[in-house]
Amino acid sequence: MAFGCLVALGLRQAPCVLGQLWGRLYVDHLSSSRMTNIRLLVLDIDGTIAGRSNEVTDGVRDAIAEVQAKGVQVAIATGRMYRSALRFHQAVRSPLPLMSYQGALIKDPIAGKVYRHTPLSRQHTLGLLAELATLEAEDKLSIHLYINDQLHVRQILTDTKEYAARSGIEPIAVGDLATYLQTEESIETTKLLALSPDPTVITDLLAQFKQLYLPEELYLTQSVATFFEATHPLSNKGSAVQYLTEDLLNLNADQVMTVGDNFNDFEMIRYAGVGVAMGDAPDGVKAIADWVAPSVEEDGVVSAIEQFILD
């Protein structure tokens, strides 16, 4: 919530300090009223608990351990592949299912149980590939298909190598992706991602596809400015966190705190009793958050945890 200057009752020239004070009082009330109620903390990975280093810092690990010592459970919700997110799940020592692929795959790493897998329909996957074919042929973007927790691409390009290196995975080159899908009816695509070095290409794609497809058909989002992502309509972090909260843990939204940094975190920030946006988040994400933390490079998650969970 943003607070402007107070201009009333002869205080027309009063400085913005009064508005800032009111904002501080609101945040203090929010944190004190909800601090003891939070039973589940859900964290994004990239831009939230992992920055340029691609690692969880000692400060973040320590703060999460303190949260868990207070009896608050901690979960991970990410757009990453399951296999790529697993080391972060282990780093925070979470006993809960891991929500990967924007929530398209919810799986318990300890027991190996898949709680929910909601892949794209074959029709929508082939339709998206057809729509993206021209841009791909013009080398304006590259396409990733995620099948059986493996990355499938037409060919391995520089951006694919960089993505794979950060993710710690090996991509599989299969040639034309539509042809590959048609070789076997049983192939299920968990997520489609299009990468472009030009953020305007991604912005235009998102606007175009939101005109072509209803929210009930596809979930379309950006996790970073250069990524366009498409999943099953139930495969968003808000739906995944709600499933974990209400169906698996028998909690309610008021008992949940979520922290994220981009548009793919929008739904889970809006769902939670306390939704926190990172300092580097787009303005549209910050606007719906209860609180804005410092940036990931400043260990902003630690500040959020101290504000709302730790005494």
Salt bridges, closest charged atoms under 4 A:
ASP28 OD1 - ARG24 NH2 2.75
ASP44 OD1 - LYS237 NZ 2.96
ASP46 OD2 - ARG80 NE 2.72
ASP46 OD1 - ARG166 NH2 3.10
GLU55 OE1 - ARG87 NH1 3.21
GLU136 OE2 - ARG154 NE 3.12
GLU138 OE1 - LYS140 NZ 3.43
ASP149 OD2 - ARG83 NE 3.53
GLU185 OE1 - ARG122 NE 3.83
GLU217 OE2 - HIS124 NE2 3.83
GLU229 OE1 - LYS191 NZ 2.76
ASP265 OD1 - LYS237 NZ 2.60
ASP290 OD2 - ARG34 NH1 3.77
GLU297 OE1 - ARG52 NH2 3.86
ASP311 OD2 - LYS70 NZ 3.78
